[in-house]
């Protein structure tokens, strides 16, 4: 598959099952901590998440986790590189996920601008 095909597939998967968000990391000492951009997935089929890791080139699949509704696996891709990935995927995403990306990027930028002030 081409890179464009992989990105289009991944964007479709994210539209259905992914979530862009910011994760607050608490500091060990004084301070406000930091915000880490995240792309998170939860799936019953580990192979799908392994394919995401292959396309993205980062991340680790965790699980299986056992719940009353059955077992599932989790993949969390975090860090500033998540924003770069989101920008690469942006043209392929539907409006709801584009809004999640916009919110994540704006809040991340505002947090660090405020922290620097």
PyMOL commands that set and color helices and strands:
alter all, ss='L'
color gray80, all
select helices_A, chain A and resi 3-17+46-56+81-92+95-116
alter helices_A, ss='H'
color red, helices_A
select strands_A, chain A and resi 19-25+34-43+61-67+70-78
alter strands_A, ss='S'
color yellow, strands_A
deselect
rebuild
show_as cartoon
